Amino acid sequence: VDLWVASAEDTVVSKLEWAKRSGGSERQLRDVRGVLQRAGRDIDLSYIEKWVVGLGLSELWAAAQSSEPD
């Protein structure tokens, strides 16, 4: 059985893309914060930042990081 699983990093990038498409959805940003919190130090920030820059998501990425965790 083939099984596809998204990494925490790809989930963050995807959530940021959804936030951009929906005009800055607070729910998506909250989800990003949750993924970051659960992944902790194991998350590859350089990978996320590479995609954030390439996809024009820097403003949303900064907003997700600067907001208070839930």
Backbone hydrogen bonds, N-H to C=O, Kabsch-Sander energy under -0.5 kcal/mol:
donor,donor_aa,acceptor,acceptor_aa,energy
5,V,3,L,-0.5
11,T,7,S,-2.2
12,V,8,A,-2.2
13,V,9,E,-2.2
14,S,10,D,-2.4
15,K,11,T,-2.7
16,L,12,V,-2.3
17,E,13,V,-2.2
18,W,14,S,-2.4
19,A,15,K,-2.3
20,K,16,L,-2.2
21,R,17,E,-2.3
22,S,18,W,-1.7
23,G,20,K,-1.3
24,G,19,A,-3.9
25,S,19,A,-0.9
29,L,25,S,-1.9
30,R,26,E,-2.5
31,D,27,R,-2.3
32,V,28,Q,-2.2
33,R,29,L,-2.2
34,G,30,R,-2.0
35,V,31,D,-2.5
36,L,32,V,-2.6
37,Q,33,R,-2.5
38,R,34,G,-2.4
39,A,35,V,-2.5
40,G,36,L,-2.0
42,D,39,A,-1.8
43,I,40,G,-1.2
45,L,43,I,-1.2
48,I,44,D,-1.8
49,E,45,L,-2.9
50,K,46,S,-1.9
51,W,47,Y,-1.7
52,V,48,I,-2.8
53,V,49,E,-2.2
54,G,50,K,-2.0
55,L,51,W,-2.3
56,G,53,V,-1.1
57,L,52,V,-3.1
61,W,57,L,-2.6
62,A,58,S,-2.5
63,A,59,E,-2.1
64,A,60,L,-2.6
65,Q,61,W,-2.0
66,S,62,A,-2.0
67,S,63,A,-1.2
